[in-house]
Amino acid sequence: VGVKESHQMTIFRIIAAILHLGNLEIQGERDGDACSVSSEDEHLNNFCGLLGVEHSQMQHWLCHRK
């Protein structure tokens, strides 16, 4: 389709990150009013590594809204 190899790798990295995010295990707390994500979650680690985002910030903002 004419996509440069460097762009293909970026697209693949984003798709892989989205797929890992879909496998993330989010635990509900306090009768469903809150949630948490384990800092040891393999999929969160992979997601953050693929996109280059800070692990602690991602863990926090997946469970908090602003």
LINDA-V512288 format. One record per backbone hydrogen bond with DSSP energy under -1.0 kcal/mol. NH is the residue of the N-H (numbers start at 1). CO is the residue of the C=O. Records with the same first field share a line. If there is no record, write none. Layout:
BEGIN
NH->CO, CO
END
This chain:
BEGIN
8->4
9->5
10->6
11->7
12->8
13->9
14->10
15->11
16->12
17->13
18->14
19->15
20->16
21->17
22->18
24->21
27->36
29->34
33->30
34->29
36->27
41->38
45->41
46->42
47->43
48->44
49->45
50->46
51->47
52->48
53->48
58->54
59->55
60->56
61->57
62->58
63->60
END
